[in-house]
Amino acid sequence: MQKVTAARNELGPLLDQLIVQLEAEGSATQKNHFNRIRGRLYGASDDWDLTRPIIELSSCVAMGFRFSQTTAPLIRRILEKTAGLVEELEGVTPNIH
């Protein structure tokens, strides 16, 4: 649970800023994409639940989104933090009930 809390603390404020900026720019598709990721991040209850939003963040560049000069630094920072979380989560196995 400590990793989940750390991920929320590190990524949540950046995602909040990004979503506000995307809304101001009128980038509804991108805003909705990152809003869903933020929801999954805040809904994660264990390390396994955290993997989906982390993977989605890691692949956002591959989706072909174009970012403005204002949002690009936020994306870079989010990806840097995401890369660190990926390293911490390597080897996480699902809890099967």
C-alpha positions as CSV (number, residue, x, y, z in Angstrom):
1,M,0.0,0.0,0.0
2,Q,3.0,2.3,0.5
3,K,3.8,2.2,-3.2
4,V,0.2,3.1,-4.1
5,T,0.2,6.0,-1.7
6,A,3.6,7.2,-3.0
7,A,2.4,6.9,-6.6
8,R,-0.7,9.0,-5.8
9,N,1.4,11.6,-4.1
10,E,3.9,11.8,-6.9
11,L,1.6,11.5,-9.9
12,G,-1.7,12.9,-8.7
13,P,-0.8,16.6,-8.5
14,L,0.9,16.4,-11.9
15,L,-2.1,14.7,-13.5
16,D,-4.3,17.3,-11.9
17,Q,-2.3,20.1,-13.5
18,L,-2.1,18.3,-16.9
19,I,-5.9,17.8,-17.0
20,V,-6.6,21.5,-16.1
21,Q,-4.2,22.6,-18.9
22,L,-5.6,20.2,-21.4
23,E,-9.1,21.5,-20.7
24,A,-7.9,25.1,-21.1
25,E,-6.4,24.1,-24.5
26,G,-9.6,22.4,-25.6
27,S,-8.0,19.0,-25.8
28,A,-11.0,17.0,-24.7
29,T,-9.8,13.6,-25.9
30,Q,-6.5,13.9,-24.2
31,K,-8.1,15.3,-21.1
32,N,-10.6,12.4,-20.9
33,H,-7.7,9.9,-21.4
34,F,-5.7,11.3,-18.5
35,N,-8.8,11.8,-16.3
36,R,-9.5,8.0,-16.6
37,I,-5.9,7.2,-15.7
38,R,-6.1,9.5,-12.7
39,G,-9.3,7.7,-11.6
40,R,-7.6,4.4,-11.9
41,L,-4.6,5.7,-9.9
42,Y,-6.8,7.0,-7.1
43,G,-8.9,3.8,-7.2
44,A,-5.8,1.5,-6.8
45,S,-5.8,-0.5,-3.6
46,D,-2.6,-2.5,-4.1
47,D,0.5,-2.7,-6.2
48,W,-1.3,-4.9,-8.8
49,D,-4.1,-2.3,-9.2
50,L,-1.4,0.3,-9.7
51,T,0.1,-1.4,-12.8
52,R,-2.7,-0.5,-15.2
53,P,-2.5,3.3,-14.8
54,I,1.3,3.1,-14.8
55,I,1.2,1.1,-18.1
56,E,-1.3,3.6,-19.6
57,L,0.9,6.5,-18.6
58,S,4.0,4.9,-20.0
59,S,2.3,4.3,-23.3
60,C,0.7,7.8,-23.7
61,V,3.4,8.9,-26.1
62,A,2.8,5.9,-28.4
63,M,-0.8,6.9,-28.7
64,G,0.2,9.8,-31.0
65,F,-1.0,12.6,-28.8
66,R,0.6,15.9,-29.6
67,F,1.3,18.2,-26.6
68,S,1.7,21.9,-26.5
69,Q,4.7,23.7,-25.1
70,T,2.8,24.1,-21.8
71,T,1.8,20.5,-21.5
72,A,5.0,18.8,-22.8
73,P,7.0,19.6,-19.6
74,L,4.2,18.1,-17.5
75,I,4.2,15.0,-19.6
76,R,8.0,14.6,-19.4
77,R,7.8,14.9,-15.6
78,I,5.0,12.4,-15.4
79,L,6.9,10.0,-17.6
80,E,10.1,10.4,-15.4
81,K,8.1,9.6,-12.3
82,T,6.3,6.7,-14.0
83,A,9.6,5.2,-15.1
84,G,10.8,5.2,-11.4
85,L,7.5,3.6,-10.3
86,V,7.9,0.9,-13.0
87,E,11.3,0.0,-11.6
88,E,9.8,-0.3,-8.1
89,L,6.9,-2.4,-9.4
90,E,8.9,-4.9,-11.4
91,G,8.1,-8.4,-10.3
92,V,4.7,-7.5,-8.7
93,T,2.5,-10.5,-9.0
94,P,-1.3,-10.4,-8.8
95,N,-3.2,-11.4,-5.7
96,I,-5.5,-14.2,-6.8
97,H,-8.4,-14.8,-4.4
